[in-house]
Amino acid sequence: MKYVPVHKTQFKWLWLTPLIRVLRRWKIFAAIGVLIATFLVLPWTGRDPLLRFQYGMTAATDGDAQKVLHEASLLLQTPGFESYGHMLRGTWFLKSQELAAAASEFGLATDDPNTRLAAYTRRGEAFYRMHQFVKAEQMLLQALELDADNSDARRWLASTYYDLGAMSLALEHLKIIGKIDLVDGRPFRLCGRIEKDFHRHAEAILDYREALHRDLPASERDAVTEELAECLVHQLQYSKAMDTLQDAKPSASVFALQSTCYAALGDPVKAIAKADSALELNPHLISAILTRASIEMEVGKAENVIGLLEDATASHPGNFEILFQLVKALRLVGRNAEAEAQSARLAELETLVDEFARLNTNAFSDLGNADLRFQLGELAQRMGRPELARSWLEAALAIDPNFVSARNLLRELNEAR
């Protein structure tokens, strides 16, 4: 081996050589430790901001307020991730029905491009749930400008338009949702309901059938089946309605529909039996009362249903069909003076129904008309339909919160509950 001379000053450091070798090994171990902490420890402690956000969202789903607000607080103190903290707080407030606080928190997350889309969508949801429909529409349209395929925003926007009575816009967004999401049947269920409300039963049948071909919650599937059968009855497709109802869960309304079908198909015995089954479950069910009365009058037994129709008129003073049948029954048994007395009210109701239908059609596409919605609410009240009246008055106030007449009438209806 070749001799390599060593300077005499180097001798005093030779004793450190073993220690340096040890330290070098410890550097390797330290580096490994850092990697372990980064990839194993941090995800569990949630110190990475995005993982912390995910941890908080999971806690929100689990209903753990303490964890959610703790993670949100830490994110609010992390530069560049404050918006995630606001999203967490907003999510918890939305879940706990603190809707104004939720809207405020989501509003603070709209400046960050990373949270902007979700913030607008959730803020729109919060405003919708507060019945502040105009503000909800503004937020949800902002979300759709960022992502036109955001089906969640479209769902809330369709619901907003539905509650405002702007049915053409609601249908437009529901149809788009159906094209984006090929699995969910709920958009088509709402389309069917809108078409049905406007007596466009052929279109409603197509929508309801499409909804049934898709995924629906079990409770909604039963309702859709029943609503489809109702539309088939209106289209005089009684056999198809009966076939549809074979899959329906037994209920008073299902029995009433079956009663109507049996009567139309020429089986009055089964029709009356089904009507009676419906009335046993719900003595005030209008459809069953009408079918029962119609059959009895057809077989010459109008006297059997006058009491039933009088009770129904007292329970539903604004129902045109019940009053019409009562007038008819009174005339059949020769109680003409009573029939004439009821006819005046019948004529008044007919005028109200026609006016309501006309205004309802106008509201279909007139989104911002608060006065039109107030008139519909007022007519619904006069027709004896307080729940319908409340929905139209709330729509009017959503457009114009300072609409005093709408607010006063709504308060009057609420106090009468």
Order of alpha helices (4+ residues) and beta strands (2+ residues): alpha-alpha-alpha-alpha-alpha-alpha-alpha-alpha-alpha-alpha-alpha-alpha-alpha-alpha-alpha-alpha-alpha-alpha-alpha-alpha-alpha-alpha-alpha
